[in-house]
Amino acid sequence: MKFGEIIYTPEVEEGPAAAKKESHAPKIEIEKKEDYYKIKVSVGPHPNTPEHSIRWIEVYFYEEGRAFNPIILSRVHFEPGYVEPEIKLKIKLQKSGIIYAVAYCNLHGLWENRKEIKVE
């Protein structure tokens, strides 16, 4: 099995993962500022215990026209019981592309979401 085949997405429509997408697929918010973009990635509502929690989130940028993609922008680890799964980034971009977020739940695996970003 290819690694990409074991990453769940919001488009999952059947099986046990279908009921988990709202609480596990990362939510991506993008806000344009003067010369940068504010990116917020969060997961939840989701439990935050050692037995069941989001352990990390990675954020990538797939840049239009770039020979080798994606670029990893951030990886944040979360300590269960202390830190909620939410990160904020301030990024400067020269080209349009796609923001990808991947989150890991210790019980329900890897979850991905994506959002297009247009540089004007």
C-alpha positions as semicolon CSV with decimal commas, in nm:
position;residue;x (nm);y (nm);z (nm)
1;M;0,000;0,000;0,000
2;K;0,129;0,347;-0,087
3;F;0,173;0,594;0,200
4;G;-0,070;0,839;0,039
5;E;-0,341;0,573;0,045
6;I;-0,344;0,567;0,426
7;I;-0,398;0,941;0,470
8;Y;-0,764;1,028;0,523
9;T;-0,917;1,338;0,364
10;P;-1,245;1,527;0,412
11;E;-1,372;1,358;0,095
12;V;-1,390;1,014;0,264
13;E;-1,749;0,898;0,221
14;E;-1,764;0,545;0,358
15;G;-1,616;0,321;0,623
16;P;-1,534;0,404;0,985
17;A;-1,329;0,712;0,887
18;A;-1,634;0,886;0,735
19;A;-1,777;0,960;1,080
20;K;-1,443;1,100;1,201
21;K;-1,371;1,361;0,932
22;E;-1,533;1,661;1,108
23;S;-1,328;1,609;1,423
24;H;-1,003;1,495;1,259
25;A;-0,946;1,669;0,923
26;P;-0,745;1,989;0,978
27;K;-0,931;2,315;0,927
28;I;-0,736;2,580;0,733
29;E;-0,811;2,952;0,749
30;I;-0,621;3,199;0,529
31;E;-0,631;3,576;0,571
32;K;-0,451;3,818;0,337
33;K;-0,268;4,104;0,507
34;E;-0,054;4,383;0,355
35;D;0,247;4,181;0,238
36;Y;0,185;3,844;0,403
37;Y;-0,078;3,580;0,475
38;K;-0,201;3,464;0,813
39;I;-0,259;3,088;0,817
40;K;-0,446;2,919;1,101
41;V;-0,469;2,540;1,119
42;S;-0,674;2,364;1,385
43;V;-0,827;2,025;1,454
44;G;-1,141;1,963;1,649
45;P;-1,342;1,952;1,847
46;H;-1,126;1,660;1,953
47;P;-1,033;1,489;2,283
48;N;-0,703;1,595;2,435
49;T;-0,596;1,308;2,660
50;P;-0,291;1,080;2,653
51;E;-0,525;0,800;2,542
52;H;-0,673;0,997;2,248
53;S;-0,530;1,319;2,109
54;I;-0,387;1,503;1,810
55;R;-0,010;1,463;1,850
56;W;0,116;1,687;1,569
57;I;0,028;1,903;1,269
58;E;0,245;1,964;0,963
59;V;0,184;2,246;0,715
60;Y;0,314;2,235;0,357
61;F;0,304;2,472;0,061
62;Y;0,279;2,342;-0,296
63;E;0,412;2,634;-0,503
64;E;0,299;2,676;-0,865
65;G;0,588;2,631;-1,108
66;R;0,834;2,494;-0,852
67;A;1,033;2,193;-0,973
68;F;1,028;2,007;-0,641
69;N;0,725;2,033;-0,414
70;P;0,603;2,062;-0,145
71;I;0,786;2,298;0,092
72;I;0,737;2,217;0,461
73;L;0,642;2,535;0,644
74;S;0,593;2,400;0,994
75;R;0,569;2,093;1,215
76;V;0,427;2,137;1,565
77;H;0,405;1,865;1,832
78;F;0,133;1,882;2,097
79;E;0,153;1,747;2,451
80;P;-0,180;1,579;2,539
81;G;-0,366;1,747;2,822
82;Y;-0,171;2,072;2,790
83;V;-0,186;2,202;2,434
84;E;-0,482;2,222;2,196
85;P;-0,414;2,135;1,829
86;E;-0,400;2,482;1,674
87;I;-0,118;2,670;1,504
88;K;-0,084;3,011;1,343
89;L;0,170;3,106;1,079
90;K;0,264;3,432;0,911
91;I;0,399;3,359;0,563
92;K;0,523;3,561;0,268
93;L;0,460;3,414;-0,075
94;Q;0,573;3,512;-0,423
95;K;0,357;3,261;-0,611
96;S;0,014;3,101;-0,579
97;G;-0,027;2,741;-0,473
98;I;-0,193;2,509;-0,225
99;I;-0,160;2,497;0,153
100;Y;-0,172;2,139;0,284
101;A;-0,216;2,044;0,648
102;V;-0,161;1,694;0,785
103;A;-0,260;1,600;1,141
104;Y;-0,189;1,282;1,334
105;C;-0,438;1,134;1,583
106;N;-0,287;0,858;1,794
107;L;-0,606;0,647;1,753
108;H;-0,739;0,744;1,409
109;G;-0,426;0,800;1,202
110;L;-0,327;1,066;0,949
111;W;-0,571;1,328;0,820
112;E;-0,511;1,581;0,542
113;N;-0,684;1,890;0,414
114;R;-0,586;2,154;0,159
115;K;-0,676;2,505;0,054
116;E;-0,578;2,702;-0,254
117;I;-0,405;3,035;-0,203
118;K;-0,385;3,300;-0,478
119;V;-0,105;3,555;-0,471
120;E;-0,223;3,878;-0,626
